[in-house]
Amino acid sequence: MSYVNLLMQADFISIVSDGQISSPEGILETRFRKFEVSPAGFVVGLIGYQKIAEEIKKKFYYQPRLSYNEAKAYLEELLASYRLKQDGIGKVISYAALIGGFVDGKALATSFHVKEGHIKSHEYQGTATISLCPDNIDFNPNDIFKRLLAGSSLSEASPAQLIAFQRATLLQVAEASETVNSVIFQETIEKDRLD
C-alpha cells in the first residue's frame, strides 16, 4: 500500500501522496500521483491497488464538471463496482479512498476503506487530518502530525505550516515503510479561489 494525507481547514484543503507503486516482486513505479484534483474544487485520493487507482483517477479526470456531491456519489458507485475485485490468486483486494472539497462554503471529506468486499466510510467536516496508510507501519501518521503542531490546533496553523508538516510526516512514513517512497506530490484547494 501507499500513503495519502488530506488536511482540511474551514477554507483550505491540502493533499499529499508518495509516488511508489509496489508489488510482491518489487517496485513497479516511483512517480505515480495517487490523487486527482478536479477544477470543480474537490480531490479524490486512492491507495492499495494500482489498476483500481488508475481507473478511478481517469474517470474523474474525464468528469471535470461534477459537483462535490455528484463526485462523492460517483466515487461510492465506483468503489462498490470494484469491491469484489480479486488479485491473480483469488484473494479479494483491499484498498482505500477519500474525497474532500467544499459544499456551500463548508469543508467536507469522506474516507472509504474496502476490505474483504465490505466498504466502510467515515465523514469529516470543518478541520480534519485524514491519512490513508500502508499496512506495514506500526504507528499512526496523524500522531506525528499532532506532535509537529506542538500544541497548536489544526485550525490555528497556517497553510504553509500544514504543507510543511504534511511533507515531514510523509517522509517519516517513507522511512518506516518499504511500500512508500520519499517522492512528494502535493496540491491545495482554497475556498476563496472557487467562488
C-alpha positions as CSV (number, residue, x, y, z in Angstrom):
1,M,0.0,0.0,0.0
2,S,0.9,3.7,-0.2
3,Y,0.3,6.9,1.7
4,V,-2.1,9.7,1.1
5,N,-2.9,12.5,3.6
6,L,-5.6,15.2,3.4
7,L,-5.6,18.2,5.7
8,M,-8.7,20.2,5.9
9,Q,-9.4,23.6,7.4
10,A,-12.5,25.7,7.0
11,D,-11.1,27.5,3.9
12,F,-8.2,25.3,2.8
13,I,-7.6,21.7,1.8
14,S,-4.1,20.2,1.1
15,I,-3.4,16.7,-0.1
16,V,-0.1,14.9,-0.4
17,S,0.9,11.4,-1.6
18,D,4.1,9.5,-2.2
19,G,4.8,8.1,-5.7
20,Q,5.7,4.5,-5.3
21,I,3.8,1.5,-6.7
22,S,4.9,-1.8,-5.2
23,S,4.1,-5.4,-5.9
24,P,5.4,-8.6,-4.2
25,E,8.0,-8.7,-7.0
26,G,9.4,-5.2,-6.1
27,I,8.9,-1.6,-7.0
28,L,7.0,-1.0,-10.3
29,E,6.9,2.8,-10.4
30,T,8.3,5.7,-8.4
31,R,6.4,8.7,-9.7
32,F,2.7,7.8,-9.5
33,R,0.5,10.5,-8.1
34,K,-2.3,8.9,-6.0
35,F,-4.9,11.6,-6.3
36,E,-6.8,13.7,-8.8
37,V,-7.8,17.3,-8.2
38,S,-10.9,18.5,-10.0
39,P,-11.3,22.0,-11.4
40,A,-14.6,22.0,-9.6
41,G,-12.8,22.2,-6.3
42,F,-12.6,18.6,-4.9
43,V,-9.9,16.0,-4.7
44,V,-10.1,12.2,-4.8
45,G,-7.2,10.1,-3.4
46,L,-6.6,6.3,-3.5
47,I,-4.2,3.7,-2.2
48,G,-3.9,0.0,-2.3
49,Y,-4.2,-1.3,-5.9
50,Q,-2.7,0.5,-8.8
51,K,-5.1,-0.6,-11.5
52,I,-8.2,0.4,-9.5
53,A,-6.5,3.8,-8.6
54,E,-5.6,4.4,-12.3
55,E,-9.1,3.6,-13.5
56,I,-10.8,5.8,-10.9
57,K,-8.4,8.7,-11.4
58,K,-9.0,8.5,-15.1
59,K,-12.8,8.5,-14.7
60,F,-12.6,11.7,-12.5
61,Y,-10.2,13.3,-14.9
62,Y,-12.8,13.0,-17.7
63,Q,-15.6,14.3,-15.4
64,P,-14.3,17.8,-14.6
65,R,-17.8,19.4,-14.0
66,L,-19.1,17.1,-11.3
67,S,-20.1,18.9,-8.1
68,Y,-18.7,17.6,-4.8
69,N,-21.9,15.7,-4.0
70,E,-22.1,14.2,-7.5
71,A,-18.4,13.2,-7.3
72,K,-18.9,11.6,-3.9
73,A,-21.9,9.6,-5.2
74,Y,-19.9,8.6,-8.3
75,L,-16.9,7.5,-6.1
76,E,-19.2,5.4,-4.0
77,E,-20.6,3.8,-7.1
78,L,-17.1,3.1,-8.5
79,L,-15.9,1.6,-5.2
80,A,-18.9,-0.6,-5.0
81,S,-18.2,-1.9,-8.5
82,Y,-14.6,-2.8,-7.6
83,R,-15.3,-4.1,-4.0
84,L,-15.0,-7.8,-5.0
85,K,-12.0,-7.4,-7.3
86,Q,-9.5,-10.2,-6.9
87,D,-5.8,-10.4,-7.4
88,G,-4.3,-13.2,-9.5
89,I,-4.5,-15.8,-6.8
90,G,-8.2,-15.3,-5.9
91,K,-7.8,-13.0,-2.9
92,V,-10.2,-10.1,-2.7
93,I,-8.2,-6.8,-2.9
94,S,-8.2,-4.3,-0.1
95,Y,-7.8,-0.6,-0.8
96,A,-8.8,2.9,0.5
97,A,-10.0,6.1,-1.0
98,L,-11.0,9.6,0.1
99,I,-12.8,12.6,-1.3
100,G,-12.6,16.2,0.0
101,G,-14.0,19.5,-1.1
102,F,-16.3,22.4,-0.3
103,V,-20.1,22.3,-0.3
104,D,-22.0,25.6,0.3
105,G,-18.8,27.1,1.8
106,K,-18.1,24.2,4.2
107,A,-15.1,21.9,4.0
108,L,-16.2,18.2,3.8
109,A,-14.4,14.9,3.3
110,T,-15.2,11.2,3.4
111,S,-12.8,8.3,3.7
112,F,-13.6,4.8,2.4
113,H,-11.9,1.5,3.3
114,V,-12.6,-1.5,1.2
115,K,-11.7,-4.9,2.8
116,E,-13.0,-8.4,2.1
117,G,-15.7,-7.0,-0.1
118,H,-17.1,-4.6,2.5
119,I,-17.0,-0.8,2.3
120,K,-16.7,1.3,5.5
121,S,-16.8,5.1,5.3
122,H,-16.3,8.0,7.7
123,E,-17.5,11.6,7.3
124,Y,-15.5,14.7,8.2
125,Q,-16.4,18.3,8.4
126,G,-14.5,21.6,9.1
127,T,-11.0,20.7,10.3
128,A,-9.5,17.2,10.0
129,T,-6.4,15.2,9.2
130,I,-7.1,12.1,7.2
131,S,-4.4,9.5,6.4
132,L,-4.7,6.5,4.1
133,C,-1.8,4.4,5.4
134,P,0.2,1.4,4.4
135,D,-0.5,-1.8,6.4
136,N,3.2,-2.3,7.3
137,I,3.7,0.6,9.7
138,D,3.1,0.3,13.5
139,F,2.2,4.0,14.2
140,N,-0.5,6.5,13.2
141,P,0.9,9.3,11.0
142,N,-1.7,11.6,12.4
143,D,0.1,11.4,15.7
144,I,3.3,12.6,14.0
145,F,1.4,15.5,12.6
146,K,0.0,16.4,16.0
147,R,3.5,16.4,17.5
148,L,4.6,18.8,14.7
149,L,1.7,21.1,15.6
150,A,3.3,21.4,19.0
151,G,0.2,22.2,21.0
152,S,-1.5,24.4,18.3
153,S,-4.7,23.3,16.8
154,L,-5.2,22.4,13.1
155,S,-7.4,25.5,12.6
156,E,-4.6,27.8,14.0
157,A,-1.9,26.6,11.7
158,S,-1.1,28.5,8.5
159,P,-1.4,26.7,5.1
160,A,2.4,26.9,4.7
161,Q,2.9,25.2,8.1
162,L,0.3,22.5,7.3
163,I,2.0,21.7,4.0
164,A,5.5,21.5,5.6
165,F,4.1,19.2,8.3
166,Q,2.4,17.0,5.7
167,R,5.6,16.7,3.8
168,A,7.6,15.9,7.0
169,T,5.1,13.3,8.0
170,L,5.2,11.6,4.6
171,L,9.0,11.4,4.8
172,Q,8.7,9.7,8.2
173,V,6.2,7.2,6.8
174,A,8.5,6.6,3.8
175,E,11.4,5.9,6.3
176,A,9.3,3.2,8.0
177,S,7.6,1.5,5.1
178,E,9.2,-0.1,2.1
179,T,6.0,0.5,0.1
180,V,6.2,4.3,0.4
181,N,8.9,6.4,-1.2
182,S,10.0,10.0,-0.5
183,V,8.7,11.4,-3.8
184,I,6.1,14.0,-2.7
185,F,3.1,15.1,-4.8
186,Q,1.1,17.9,-3.1
187,E,-1.8,20.2,-4.2
188,T,-4.1,22.6,-2.4
189,I,-7.7,23.8,-2.9
190,E,-8.6,27.2,-1.5
191,K,-12.2,28.0,-0.9
192,D,-11.7,31.7,-1.8
193,R,-10.5,30.8,-5.3
194,L,-13.6,28.7,-6.0
195,D,-16.1,31.5,-5.6
